[in-house]
Amino acid sequence: MSEEYDQHILDNGMAILGEPMEGVASVAYGFMLPAGASLMPEGCSGAANVIADWIFRGAGDRDSRQLGDELDGLGLQRASSIGSSFLSMGAALEANNIAQALELYSDIVQKPCLTDERFELARQLAMDNVLSLDDDPRHKVMLKLREQFYPSPLGRSTVGDISELEALTADKTRQIIRDKFNFSQTIFSIAGKYNFDGICRQIEDLFSGAEKRECQTDFSLQKKSGVYLHIDNDGAQAHIALMTETVKPTDDDYYNARVAVSVLSGGMSARLFTEVREKRGLCYAIGAKYHGLKYAAGIMCYAGTTPDKAQQTLDVVIEQFNRLREGITEEEINRAKVGLKSLLILQSESSSSRAGAIASDYYMFGRVRSLDEIRRRIESTTVDSVLEFLRKNIFKDFTIVTIGPKRLDIDSN
């Protein structure tokens, strides 16, 4: 795999990144705005979700209906998400419509209408999303896990808090948009079929009025460890989530960490599925994954079980984490590497995935990693390198969150 990447920085600091893809007639693009959950003011948890909806309810000289009709008329497959650091929004579409789409999105992020009436609709939708978590305990337990694990404000809920959403006002949210929509820290990325010179000229023209602003300062973080939170629920299920600290994406051992996680939970032959679910029949769902932010990272795990099996499930899961450093077979390493490379190939064939990946790389590393580089780094891992990583980075101080009818005993873990 050999790739080319395009890059241009506007005078105001906004980064434009591109990855051309041969043989496609589509294009995907995205704006990463520095308005993620961790950057919201204190007492405004959930404001980013309100903003992500509100700015699409009319922009420029278009009301909500007109804007929606124009977006739909271009055949956009829209997507948006709230992360810890960024509010991301973008779309995939036929390449011939990219110029019109960018004009609309320029108005959305620079000239949203932001009427009080539409604010109430956006806020209510955000509150409904928080309330819906009660019907989705698996999602809720993982959100609470990140909230407990990461130092404040990195762990702040990406969904929000009901009481803070109720107190949020239209005026306050308008001020947040003015403060946080800093285009000097915005990353625009595009992948697929496009003309990069033309894209740069259009973006430069559309954002020519956005002045250069100071970058926001880094976080002041306080480490957390060994937290246990239990949320009472009288249901017939118990939901267990746990997380332990590991190396960040920029660390030299990042790929050893990823391979180690795949040995734990890379499929039906992985340790957790085999030992917890198949051999002992302790749970109906089990899985672990790497979760990394720029300033902190962890390995998280979820298990869904019944209340009578919850304690043993937790004990065996932590046992499998700890036993990993005692030995790994060549077969397990090879299987993990094949799984990671397969995922890489699948992502390389999606313009939306590539647009998101190059923007994330630029934020994390200050550059875009090639797919060849990633593949080589995966292939370079060995049994010895992964075991050395595990012995240097012992899993400990687990943060644990449970939802169910009774608390678990974590003293022995």
Residue pairs with C-beta under 8 A, 6 or more apart in sequence:
1 348
1 370
1 371
1 372
1 375
2 370
2 372
3 19
3 370
3 371
3 372
4 19
4 20
5 17
5 18
5 19
5 358
5 368
5 370
6 16
6 17
6 18
6 19
6 20
6 196
7 15
7 16
7 17
7 18
7 368
8 15
8 16
8 196
8 200
9 15
9 16
10 16
10 203
10 204
10 207
11 212
12 183
12 184
12 207
12 210
12 211
12 212
12 213
13 183
13 184
13 185
13 212
13 213
13 215
14 183
14 184
14 186
14 187
14 188
14 203
14 207
14 210
15 186
15 187
15 188
15 362
16 188
16 189
16 190
16 199
16 200
16 203
17 187
17 188
17 189
17 190
17 358
17 359
17 362
17 368
18 189
18 190
18 191
18 194
18 196
18 199
18 358
19 189
19 190
19 191
19 354
19 355
19 358
19 368
20 191
20 192
20 193
20 194
20 196
21 191
21 192
21 193
21 351
21 354
24 95
24 192
24 193
24 351
25 94
25 95
25 193
26 92
26 93
26 94
26 95
26 192
26 193
26 351
27 92
27 93
27 94
27 95
27 98
27 190
27 191
27 192
27 193
27 194
27 351
28 90
28 91
28 92
28 93
28 190
28 191
28 192
28 350
28 351
28 352
28 354
28 355
29 90
29 91
29 98
29 101
29 102
29 105
29 188
29 189
29 190
29 191
29 355
30 79
30 88
30 89
30 90
30 91
30 188
30 189
30 190
30 352
30 355
30 356
30 359
31 88
31 89
31 90
31 105
31 109
31 186
31 187
31 188
32 86
32 87
32 88
32 186
32 187
32 188
32 189
32 359
32 363
33 86
33 87
33 88
33 89
33 109
33 180
33 181
33 182
33 186
34 85
34 86
34 180
34 181
34 182
34 185
34 186
34 216
35 48
35 51
35 86
35 87
35 176
35 177
35 180
35 181
36 48
36 82
36 83
36 84
36 85
36 86
36 87
36 158
37 45
37 48
37 82
37 83
37 84
37 153
37 156
37 157
37 158
38 84
38 85
38 153
38 154
38 155
38 156
38 219
39 48
39 85
39 153
39 180
39 216
40 46
40 47
40 48
40 156
40 176
40 180
41 47
41 176
43 164
43 167
44 164
44 168
44 172
44 176
45 156
45 157
45 160
45 161
45 164
45 165
46 126
46 127
46 130
46 157
46 159
46 160
46 161
46 164
46 165
46 168
47 160
47 164
47 165
47 168
47 172
47 173
47 176
48 82
48 87
48 158
48 160
49 82
49 126
49 129
49 158
49 159
49 160
50 119
50 122
50 123
50 126
50 165
50 168
50 173
51 87
51 122
51 173
51 176
51 177
52 80
52 82
52 87
52 89
53 121
53 122
53 125
53 126
54 112
54 114
54 118
54 119
54 122
54 173
55 108
55 109
55 112
55 114
55 177
56 64
56 67
56 68
56 108
56 112
57 64
57 67
57 112
57 113
57 115
57 118
57 121
57 122
58 64
58 66
58 67
58 112
58 113
58 114
58 115
58 118
59 67
59 104
59 107
59 108
59 111
59 112
59 113
60 67
60 107
60 111
62 70
62 107
63 113
64 113
64 118
67 104
67 108
70 100
70 104
71 78
71 91
71 101
71 104
74 93
74 94
74 97
74 100
74 101
74 104
75 93
75 94
75 97
76 91
76 92
76 93
76 97
76 101
77 91
77 92
77 93
77 352
78 89
78 90
78 91
79 89
79 90
79 91
79 92
79 352
80 87
80 88
80 89
80 90
81 87
81 88
81 89
82 88
82 158
82 159
83 158
84 150
84 154
84 155
84 156
84 158
84 293
85 293
85 294
85 363
86 187
86 363
88 356
88 359
89 105
89 108
89 109
90 105
90 189
90 352
90 355
90 356
91 101
91 105
92 192
92 351
92 352
93 101
95 192
95 193
95 194
98 190
98 194
98 199
99 198
99 202
102 199
102 202
102 203
102 206
103 206
106 206
106 207
109 181
110 181
110 206
110 207
110 209
110 210
112 177
114 170
114 173
114 174
114 177
116 170
119 170
119 173
120 170
123 165
123 168
126 159
126 160
126 165
127 160
127 162
127 165
127 166
129 159
129 160
130 159
130 160
130 161
130 162
130 165
131 162
133 139
133 140
133 143
133 159
134 140
137 233
137 235
137 237
137 239
137 403
138 239
138 285
138 302
138 304
140 231
140 239
140 403
141 231
141 239
141 240
141 241
141 302
141 401
141 402
141 403
142 241
142 300
142 302
143 157
143 158
143 159
144 229
144 231
144 241
144 401
145 241
145 242
145 243
145 300
145 399
145 401
146 155
146 243
146 291
146 300
147 155
147 156
147 157
148 155
148 224
148 227
148 229
148 399
148 401
149 155
149 224
149 227
149 243
149 298
149 300
149 399
150 224
150 293
150 296
150 298
151 219
151 221
151 222
151 223
151 224
151 296
152 221
152 222
153 219
154 219
154 221
154 293
154 295
154 296
155 224
182 213
182 215
182 216
183 207
183 210
183 213
184 210
184 212
184 213
184 214
184 215
185 213
185 215
185 216
187 359
187 362
187 363
188 203
188 359
189 355
189 356
189 358
189 359
189 362
190 199
190 355
191 351
191 352
191 354
191 355
191 358
192 351
192 354
192 355
218 295
219 295
221 295
221 296
224 399
225 245
225 397
225 399
226 397
226 398
226 399
227 399
227 400
228 399
228 400
228 401
228 402
228 410
229 400
229 401
229 402
230 401
230 402
230 403
230 404
230 407
230 408
231 401
231 402
231 403
232 404
232 405
233 403
233 404
233 405
234 405
235 404
235 405
236 306
236 307
237 304
237 305
237 306
237 307
237 404
238 304
238 305
238 306
238 307
238 309
238 310
238 313
238 402
238 403
238 404
238 405
239 302
239 303
239 304
239 402
239 403
239 404
240 302
240 303
240 304
240 305
240 310
240 313
240 314
240 317
240 400
240 401
240 402
240 408
241 300
241 301
241 302
241 303
241 400
241 401
241 402
242 300
242 301
242 314
242 317
242 318
242 398
242 399
242 400
242 401
243 291
243 298
243 299
243 300
243 301
243 398
243 399
244 298
244 299
244 321
244 395
244 396
244 397
244 398
244 399
245 296
245 297
245 298
245 397
246 257
246 290
246 297
246 298
246 299
246 393
247 253
247 254
247 257
247 297
247 389
247 393
248 254
248 292
248 293
248 294
248 295
248 296
248 297
249 292
249 294
249 297
249 364
249 365
250 294
250 364
250 365
251 257
253 389
253 392
253 393
254 292
255 377
255 378
255 380
255 381
256 381
256 385
256 386
256 388
256 389
257 290
257 297
257 299
257 389
257 393
258 290
258 340
258 378
259 333
259 336
259 337
259 340
259 378
259 381
259 386
260 324
260 328
260 336
260 386
260 389
260 390
261 288
261 289
261 290
261 299
262 270
262 335
262 336
262 337
262 339
262 340
263 270
263 271
263 324
263 328
263 332
263 333
263 335
263 336
263 386
264 270
264 271
264 272
264 288
264 299
264 301
264 320
264 321
264 324
265 271
265 272
265 273
265 286
265 287
265 288
265 289
265 301
266 335
266 336
266 339
266 340
267 273
267 335
267 339
268 274
269 335
270 336
271 320
271 323
271 324
271 332
272 286
272 287
272 288
272 301
272 317
272 320
273 286
273 287
275 316
275 320
276 282
276 283
276 286
276 303
276 313
276 316
276 317
276 320
277 283
277 284
277 286
280 312
280 316
282 303
282 305
282 309
282 312
282 313
282 316
283 303
283 304
283 305
283 309
283 313
284 304
284 305
285 302
285 303
285 304
286 301
286 302
286 303
286 304
286 317
287 301
287 302
288 299
288 300
288 301
288 302
289 299
289 300
289 301
290 297
290 298
290 299
291 297
291 298
291 299
291 300
292 298
294 363
294 364
298 399
299 321
299 395
301 317
301 321
303 313
303 314
303 317
305 313
307 404
307 405
307 406
310 402
310 404
310 406
310 408
311 408
311 409
314 400
314 402
314 408
314 410
314 413
315 412
315 413
318 395
318 398
318 413
321 395
321 398
322 395
324 390
324 395
325 387
325 390
325 391
325 394
327 387
328 383
328 386
328 387
329 383
330 383
333 381
333 382
333 383
333 386
337 378
337 379
337 381
340 378
341 375
341 378
341 379
344 371
344 374
344 375
344 378
346 353
347 353
347 354
347 357
348 354
348 371
358 368
361 367
361 368
361 369
362 368
398 410
398 413
400 408
400 410
400 413
402 408
